[in-house]
Amino acid sequence: MPAQEFAPGLVIQDITPPLKLADFKLAAFDMDSTLINIECVDEIADAVGRKEEVAAITEAAMRGEIADYKESLRRRVRLLKGVTVADMEQVYTERLQLNPGAEQLVRACQAAGMKVLLVSGGFTFFTDRIRDRLEIDFTRSNVLELRSGANCGELTGYLLDQPWGDICDGAEKRKMLLETCALLGISAKQAIAVGDGANDLPMMKEAGLSVAYHAKPAVREQAMVAINSGGLDRLLELMA
């Protein structure tokens, strides 16, 4: 079915509304620019005067113009060397907000009996807080390394490896979605995946319903639903 505008700013393809939330068992969300209003890595970089440089790399990665997402993230994290925990705290308290409709959509999914997964190429400093704030069931994201000794509380410019691997990129997002579905004993077709960047496409392609939120062009084109204006809760317009 060709893409069609279901309502102003709400485009659908390959689906026939109304859908039922009760038919899905898992909702998987990207964080930066999806559940929240900022790209955390860009805002952190502002503390050391490197926001413009980092944001340019982020934009290229999200548009799919950088083939190696892991290396693009390592490049950005190296530029964060010297940022303090206090700087990151300031980003969280002064700049980070939930996107419009984010809490409403998450709560609607939970009320329908769905589990919620937050899977991000961002950092645990932020994902853990959003997890707790929205009572999210599962998360996967990256850990920033902190200096020890006299300069403890400063970023080293490196990420820490985790038991599951090194960096949460598109392939890892897909893997986490599939692992969570297996844990829950459900098919990936019973999952909804919501994102905005190229690194969200691998998990979106596995899900039974893929949703692009104010997304990059390639993501909008491939998603079953594209929310181009308004909040995340606009997805509920398609639900019975």
Secondary structure as the mmCIF struct_conf table of DSSP 4:
data_model
#
loop_
_struct_conf.conf_type_id
_struct_conf.id
_struct_conf.beg_label_comp_id
_struct_conf.beg_label_asym_id
_struct_conf.beg_label_seq_id
_struct_conf.end_label_comp_id
_struct_conf.end_label_asym_id
_struct_conf.end_label_seq_id
STRN STRN1 GLN A 4 ALA A 7
TURN_TY1_P TURN_TY1_P1 PRO A 8 GLY A 9
STRN STRN2 LEU A 10 ILE A 12
BEND BEND1 ASP A 14 ASP A 14
BEND BEND2 PRO A 17 PRO A 17
HELX_LH_PP_P HELX_LH_PP_P1 PRO A 18 PRO A 18
STRN STRN3 LEU A 19 LEU A 19
HELX_RH_3T_P HELX_RH_3T_P1 LEU A 21 ASP A 23
STRN STRN4 LEU A 26 PHE A 29
HELX_RH_PI_P HELX_RH_PI_P1 MET A 31 LEU A 35
STRN STRN5 ILE A 36 ILE A 36
BEND BEND3 ASN A 37 ILE A 38
HELX_RH_AL_P HELX_RH_AL_P1 CYS A 40 ALA A 45
HELX_RH_3T_P HELX_RH_3T_P2 ASP A 46 VAL A 48
TURN_TY1_P TURN_TY1_P2 GLY A 49 GLY A 49
HELX_RH_AL_P HELX_RH_AL_P2 LYS A 51 MET A 62
TURN_TY1_P TURN_TY1_P3 ARG A 63 GLY A 64
BEND BEND4 ALA A 67 ALA A 67
HELX_RH_AL_P HELX_RH_AL_P3 TYR A 69 ARG A 78
TURN_TY1_P TURN_TY1_P4 LEU A 79 GLY A 82
STRN STRN6 THR A 84 THR A 84
HELX_RH_AL_P HELX_RH_AL_P4 VAL A 85 GLU A 94
TURN_TY1_P TURN_TY1_P5 ARG A 95 ARG A 95
STRN STRN7 LEU A 98 LEU A 98
HELX_LH_PP_P HELX_LH_PP_P2 ASN A 99 ASN A 99
TURN_TY1_P TURN_TY1_P6 PRO A 100 GLY A 101
HELX_RH_AL_P HELX_RH_AL_P5 ALA A 102 ALA A 111
TURN_TY1_P TURN_TY1_P7 ALA A 112 GLY A 113
STRN STRN8 LYS A 115 PHE A 123
HELX_RH_AL_P HELX_RH_AL_P6 THR A 124 LEU A 134
TURN_TY1_P TURN_TY1_P8 GLU A 135 GLU A 135
BEND BEND5 ASP A 137 ASP A 137
STRN STRN9 PHE A 138 LEU A 146
HELX_RH_3T_P HELX_RH_3T_P3 GLY A 149 ASN A 151
TURN_TY1_P TURN_TY1_P9 CYS A 152 GLY A 153
STRN STRN10 GLU A 154 GLU A 154
STRN STRN11 LEU A 155 LEU A 160
STRN STRN12 GLN A 162 GLN A 162
TURN_TY1_P TURN_TY1_P10 PRO A 163 TRP A 164
STRN STRN13 GLY A 165 GLY A 165
BEND BEND6 ASP A 166 ASP A 166
HELX_RH_AL_P HELX_RH_AL_P7 GLY A 170 LEU A 184
TURN_TY1_P TURN_TY1_P11 GLY A 185 GLY A 185
HELX_RH_3T_P HELX_RH_3T_P4 ALA A 188 GLN A 190
STRN STRN14 ALA A 191 GLY A 195
BEND BEND7 ASP A 196 GLY A 197
HELX_RH_3T_P HELX_RH_3T_P5 ALA A 198 ASP A 200
HELX_RH_AL_P HELX_RH_AL_P8 LEU A 201 GLU A 206
BEND BEND8 ALA A 207 GLY A 208
STRN STRN15 LEU A 209 TYR A 213
BEND BEND9 HIS A 214 HIS A 214
HELX_RH_AL_P HELX_RH_AL_P9 PRO A 217 GLN A 222
BEND BEND10 MET A 224 MET A 224
STRN STRN16 VAL A 225 ILE A 227
BEND BEND11 SER A 229 GLY A 230
HELX_RH_3T_P HELX_RH_3T_P6 LEU A 232 LEU A 238
STRN STRN17 MET A 239 MET A 239
#
